[in-house]
Amino acid sequence: MPRRRTHAKATRSRMVCIRMTDDDYALKAAQAKELGLTVSGLCESLVLTGKVDMSARPSYRAMDPALFTELRRIGNNVNQIAHATNSNLPTDVMFAWRSVNNLMSALLSDELLSQRLATLRAKIAAHDSPPPQARDVFQRSVRVHPARRPEDFP
């Protein structure tokens, strides 16, 4: 949003330059900030009228958070209405299209998940444990040794 004009008349076409010390500029910058003006706007007002209109100062108050939240929700609804209007589709068609799109996405994700599960089941079946006879042979060939106690270490 552009800055509010500090002058009410036609476009200003002439420029007048003045020089200030750093202290004077800091003082005018602080005064301008307090009044909600720019330094050049403050100086223009002082030169042309000899005074500064205090009504030019914007008055902002803190907004209630609940009010801000409600305004944000209303703005969101307005944006959705504008989007539907600008897409040249009636609102109910847009709703139906979004519903179908969400349904198709859910079905696709379910189908992909079922394919992954089938693939994993096939891999598990292919790499399952050996047949029982081989397992018995393997268990006979393995000897279990007792764990070493801490006293046994040198």
C-alpha positions as CSV (number, residue, x, y, z in Angstrom):
1,M,0.0,0.0,0.0
2,P,1.5,3.4,-0.9
3,R,2.3,5.9,1.7
4,R,-0.3,8.5,2.5
5,R,0.3,11.9,0.9
6,T,1.4,14.6,3.2
7,H,0.2,17.3,0.8
8,A,-3.3,17.9,-0.5
9,K,-2.5,20.1,-3.5
10,A,-1.3,19.2,-7.0
11,T,1.9,17.4,-7.7
12,R,5.0,19.1,-6.3
13,S,7.4,19.9,-9.1
14,R,9.9,22.1,-7.4
15,M,12.6,21.0,-4.9
16,V,14.1,23.1,-2.1
17,C,17.2,21.7,-0.4
18,I,18.2,22.7,3.1
19,R,21.2,21.7,5.2
20,M,21.0,20.7,8.9
21,T,23.4,19.5,11.5
22,D,23.1,15.9,12.6
23,D,21.5,16.9,15.8
24,D,18.9,19.0,14.1
25,Y,18.1,16.2,11.7
26,A,17.8,13.7,14.5
27,L,15.4,16.0,16.3
28,K,13.2,16.5,13.2
29,A,13.3,12.8,12.4
30,A,12.1,12.0,15.9
31,Q,9.3,14.7,15.7
32,A,8.3,13.4,12.3
33,K,8.1,9.8,13.5
34,E,6.0,10.9,16.5
35,L,3.6,12.7,14.2
36,G,3.5,9.9,11.6
37,L,5.1,12.1,8.9
38,T,8.3,12.0,6.9
39,V,11.1,14.5,7.6
40,S,10.4,16.2,4.3
41,G,6.6,16.4,5.1
42,L,7.3,17.8,8.5
43,C,9.7,20.4,7.1
44,E,7.2,21.3,4.3
45,S,4.5,21.9,6.9
46,L,6.8,24.1,9.0
47,V,7.9,26.1,6.0
48,L,4.5,26.7,4.4
49,T,2.3,27.2,7.5
50,G,4.7,27.7,10.3
51,K,3.0,25.0,12.4
52,V,2.3,21.3,12.2
53,D,-1.3,19.9,12.1
54,M,-1.5,17.3,14.9
55,S,-4.6,15.7,13.2
56,A,-2.3,14.3,10.5
57,R,-1.0,11.8,13.1
58,P,-2.5,8.4,12.5
59,S,-4.1,6.9,15.6
60,Y,-3.7,3.2,15.8
61,R,-5.1,1.1,18.6
62,A,-4.3,-2.5,19.5
63,M,-6.8,-4.8,17.9
64,D,-8.6,-7.5,19.9
65,P,-7.1,-10.9,18.9
66,A,-10.5,-12.5,18.6
67,L,-11.6,-9.7,16.3
68,F,-8.5,-10.1,14.2
69,T,-9.0,-13.9,14.0
70,E,-12.6,-13.4,12.9
71,L,-11.6,-10.8,10.2
72,R,-9.0,-13.2,8.9
73,R,-11.6,-15.9,8.6
74,I,-13.9,-13.5,6.7
75,G,-11.1,-12.5,4.4
76,N,-10.4,-16.2,3.7
77,N,-14.0,-16.7,2.8
78,V,-14.0,-13.7,0.5
79,N,-10.8,-15.0,-1.2
80,Q,-12.5,-18.3,-1.8
81,I,-15.5,-16.7,-3.3
82,A,-13.4,-14.5,-5.5
83,H,-11.4,-17.5,-6.7
84,A,-14.5,-19.4,-7.5
85,T,-16.0,-16.4,-9.3
86,N,-12.9,-15.8,-11.4
87,S,-12.6,-19.4,-12.4
88,N,-15.9,-19.1,-14.4
89,L,-17.3,-22.1,-12.6
90,P,-20.3,-22.0,-10.3
91,T,-19.5,-22.5,-6.7
92,D,-21.3,-25.8,-6.4
93,V,-19.4,-27.2,-9.4
94,M,-16.1,-26.1,-7.8
95,F,-17.1,-27.9,-4.6
96,A,-18.0,-31.1,-6.5
97,W,-14.8,-30.9,-8.5
98,R,-12.7,-30.6,-5.3
99,S,-14.7,-33.5,-3.7
100,V,-14.1,-35.7,-6.7
101,N,-10.4,-34.7,-6.7
102,N,-10.0,-35.5,-3.0
103,L,-11.8,-38.9,-3.5
104,M,-9.6,-39.8,-6.4
105,S,-6.5,-38.9,-4.4
106,A,-7.6,-41.0,-1.5
107,L,-8.3,-44.0,-3.8
108,L,-5.0,-43.6,-5.6
109,S,-3.1,-43.5,-2.3
110,D,-5.0,-46.6,-1.1
111,E,-4.2,-48.5,-4.3
112,L,-0.5,-47.6,-4.1
113,L,-0.5,-48.7,-0.4
114,S,-2.1,-52.1,-1.3
115,Q,0.4,-52.6,-4.1
116,R,3.3,-51.9,-1.7
117,L,1.8,-54.3,0.8
118,A,1.5,-57.1,-1.8
119,T,5.1,-56.5,-2.9
120,L,6.3,-56.7,0.7
121,R,4.3,-59.9,1.4
122,A,5.8,-61.5,-1.7
123,K,9.3,-60.5,-0.6
124,I,8.7,-61.9,2.9
125,A,7.3,-65.2,1.5
126,A,10.4,-65.5,-0.8
127,H,12.9,-64.8,1.9
128,D,11.2,-66.6,4.7
129,S,13.0,-68.9,7.2
130,P,14.4,-72.2,5.8
131,P,12.4,-75.4,5.9
132,P,12.2,-77.2,9.3
133,Q,14.7,-79.9,8.4
134,A,17.4,-77.4,7.6
135,R,16.7,-75.5,10.8
136,D,17.2,-78.6,12.9
137,V,20.6,-79.3,11.2
138,F,21.6,-75.7,11.8
139,Q,20.6,-75.8,15.5
140,R,22.6,-78.9,16.0
141,S,25.7,-77.3,14.5
142,V,25.6,-74.2,16.7
143,R,27.1,-74.4,20.2
144,V,26.1,-71.9,22.8
145,H,28.8,-70.7,25.1
146,P,28.2,-69.1,28.5
147,A,28.8,-65.4,28.7
148,R,32.1,-64.3,30.3
149,R,31.9,-62.8,33.7
150,P,33.8,-59.5,34.5
151,E,36.1,-61.4,36.9
152,D,37.4,-63.5,34.0
153,F,38.9,-60.4,32.2
154,P,42.6,-59.8,33.0
